[in-house]
Amino acid sequence: MTQPFGARLHDAMRSHGPLCAGIDPHRGLVESWGLTYDVRGLERFALTCVEAFAGRVAAVKPQSAFFEVFGSRGVAVLERVLTELREAGTLTILDAKRGDIGSTMTAYAEAYLGEGAVAPPDALTVSPYLGYESLRPAIDLADRTGRGLFVLALTSNPEGASVQHATRDGEVVAASIVRGAAGDNAAAHGRGELGSVGLVIGATVGTAVQDLGLDLVGAATPVLAPGFGAQGGTVASLGSTFGAARGQVLAASSREILAAGPEPRRLVAQTTRVAESLRA
Ligand SMILES: O=C(O)c1cc(=O)[nH]c(=O)n1[C@@H]1O[C@H](COP(=O)(O)O)[C@@H](O)[C@H]1O
């Protein structure tokens, strides 16, 4: 791999605008496309998305759960999605929110980020709520293979604050996650580049970034901001939520784009419209 993930994401955001299109084939959406909710419907849905998104957005984020529902055949569809997007030159972020202890985290890291991974994404979402350092095997392996991570910091669901806004030893939990990512991105920051350890901060968190004093610019973290579109995040709210760090933010949207299917032409038009709104 030629460049680290942070640099590749920076280039993709500059070329296509800061949009990450989600592939979330849940039952309601699949059926609204006139497809049956089975592996064949899943495959048709997911490959239509690949066709519409490849080459048009900075990154694509398939949500693993919606493929896992169908067992090994669903996972095979997910692997095909990741492989086809890689071949098309579009970055992938697998949303699997993995997080575990020691040897188990090492196995998750090898499964998704290792040299021998079957269909590796360019980056993986991970949960630091077993402790930021529990992610060390994934952080180190991603660094060696040029891949990236997005670590949950402030999630878009209302329940998240009960853990993420809590304070321990005088430090807010989310701030400790930002501090961890800043340490791992320090070398990239020194070169004036984005690091490869990103954060997930919902587009819907309002003033929490400022209220909790999170220094995202200093941490040189790419920020994945789900909740753009269907959950209420807007171009204006991205500006007020992220302030000086707005240029690091990759807005993620699933339902708002996917609702335009199944007609490929309409899906492409909606993808382009949302990407343009963010680029502007
Ligand atoms: O990690 C994520 O992507 C994520 C984190 C978060 O805080 N909130 C959140 O909604 N997500 C994911 O982002 C997607 C949101 O989809 P829409 O609300 O349809 O745009 C889903 O796949 C969620 O699992």
The ligand as an ORCA input file, in Angstrom:
! r2SCAN-3c Opt
* xyz 0 1
  O     -20.337      4.275     13.280
  C     -21.311      4.681     12.632
  O     -21.275      4.707     11.410
  C     -22.446      5.257     13.368
  C     -22.144      5.875     14.558
  C     -23.110      6.692     15.180
  O     -22.839      7.337     16.177
  N     -24.355      6.777     14.632
  C     -24.696      6.115     13.474
  O     -25.837      6.280     13.006
  N     -23.768      5.292     12.862
  C     -24.130      4.518     11.649
  O     -24.401      5.403     10.580
  C     -25.498      4.914      9.796
  C     -26.601      5.973      9.843
  O     -27.491      5.835      8.795
  P     -28.579      6.940      8.425
  O     -29.136      7.476      9.691
  O     -29.569      6.169      7.620
  O     -27.869      7.990      7.598
  C     -25.877      3.571     10.390
  O     -25.161      2.541      9.695
  C     -25.366      3.645     11.823
  O     -24.991      2.394     12.344
*
